[in-house]
Amino acid sequence: MAYSPTEWRTIEPAAREAEKQAVAHPERRDLFLCHAWADREDSAKDLCDELESANASVWFSEKDVGLGTSLLREIDKGLRNSRIGIVLVTPALLKSIEEDGIAEKELSALLATDRVIPVAHGTTFEALREVSPLLAARSGLSTDGSSLREVATKVAAAAAALGEVV
């Protein structure tokens, strides 16, 4: 996977952390997908599918939380058993953060680590900064000018610690 120098500066810290995690915890999934509930059947599912197409193993609530189980407990396990967290930043996520939804809890856990990559989709980092300055301060990727597939491929490669600067 080839990154521009700017993209590599964005992805490199998470890729290095993923590399450490892969050595210490080979059983963990590559990515935990944090998303707004409203995006679960649209952009979050599309991103999950693209990440899996790029050979990333993804914890995604729509696939990993069984009927009759505690959603929060399963999220906690998913966070613990994933190397990197990707936050799909959409208008719905911005609203969810402001309303202290479940995504807010996931986000709090992810921000406590150096293992988070925000992906702006249908919104901007400027809009994110108004809602979550801490997440907006993390370098991330945007689908503005890139397809969801291109972004997913770059994130998947970083999570697998396969990236290099081009």
N, C-alpha and C positions, 0 to 999 in steps of 0.2 A: 504494500500500500504506500502510495506517495502522498506526502503532505506538502503544502506550501510552508515556507519558514514560519509564517504567522500561525497557521494551523498547528504546526508541530509545537510551537511554544504553548499553545492552548492545550494540546493533548498530552504532551510529554510527561508532566507530573503524574497524571492518572495512569499513563502507560507504565511508568517506572513502578508505581505502587501496585499495579496489576501484576507486574513481573514478580515482585516480592511475594504477593499473595499467592501466585501460582506455585511458587516453590514451597512456601510454608503450608498452603492449604490446597493441594491439587484437586480435592473433591468439591470445591466451591464452584458455583456457576460463574460465568464471566460477568454478567450484568444483572442488576436489579433495576427494573423499569418503574420509575415513579411517574405517575400521571394523574390527571384529574379523572374522577369517576365519569364525567360526561364524555370523555375522550376514549373510553374503554373499547367501544365498538367501532371507532373510526381511526383517528390518527394514532392512538396508542397501539391498537391492533396492527395497523399498517407498519408502524415502526418495529414492533416485535417481529412481525413476519420478515421484514427486511433484514433485521439483525440476525435472525435464524438462518436466512438465506445466505448470509455472509459467514455462516458457521459459528456464530456466537451462541452460547447457552444463556438463556434469558429467564429470570424469574419474573413472571407476569401474572398478576392477580387473577386475570380472567382464565388462566390455564392452571394455576397452582393452588387456588383456594377451593377446596371441595365443599359440597353442600353439607351443612350442619357443623362446619368447623368455625372457630373464632377467627374472623377476618384480621383483627389486630394481632392475635397470636401468630397467625400464619405470616403476616407481614414482618413481624419481628424475626421469625425464623428465616424468611427470605432475605432480609437485610443482613443478618448474621452470616448467611451462607452464600453471599455474592461478593465477588472481588471489587467491582466498581458499581457505582450507582449512576444511572443516567436519568436526568430530570427532563421530561418532555414539557417544555414551557409553552403553553397555549393560552389563549384568552380564558378558557375554562379553568386552567390551573391557577392563573392569577386571581380569579374570583374565589377559587377554593382556598387559596392561601389566606386571603383576606377574611374568609368565613371560618377559619380554623378547622377545616375539614381533615380527613384522614391524610391527604397529601401533605398537609402542614406537618403532621407528626413524622411522616417519612422524611420530609425535607429536613426537619430538625436533626434527625439521626444521621442523615447523610452529610450535613454541614459540619458535624463534629469530626469528620474524617477528611483525609486528602484524597478521597476516592469518589469524587462526584464530577460529572460532566453535564452541564446544562445544554439543552438543544432548544433553541427558539424556533417555533413553528407557528406561523400565522400571527406572530407578535415580534416585538423587538426587545433587546436587552435594556433599552431605555425604559420601556414599559415595565419590565421586570424590576428594574432599580427602584421604581416607585413603590413596589409591593414588597420586595425582598432584596435590600441592598447587599446582604451577605451572599446570596446566591448569584446576584448580578456581578459581584466582584470576582467570581470564579470565571476564568476564561471558558468559553464554550463555543459551540458551533451553531450555525443558523441555516435554515432551509431557504432563506432569502438569497437567491442566486445559485443554490444547489438543490438537487432533488433529495427527497427523503432517503432514497436508495444510496446516493453518494454519501450522505452524512452517516447513515447506518453502517456502510462499509468502513468508513474511517473510524467510527466508534468501536466496531467489532474488532478491527485490527489492533487498536490501542488496548482494548481489554485483553486481547491475546498477546500483548506486548510484541507485536510484529511490525510496528511502524518504523519508518526511517524518513529522514528529511530528504526532499528532492528539490 
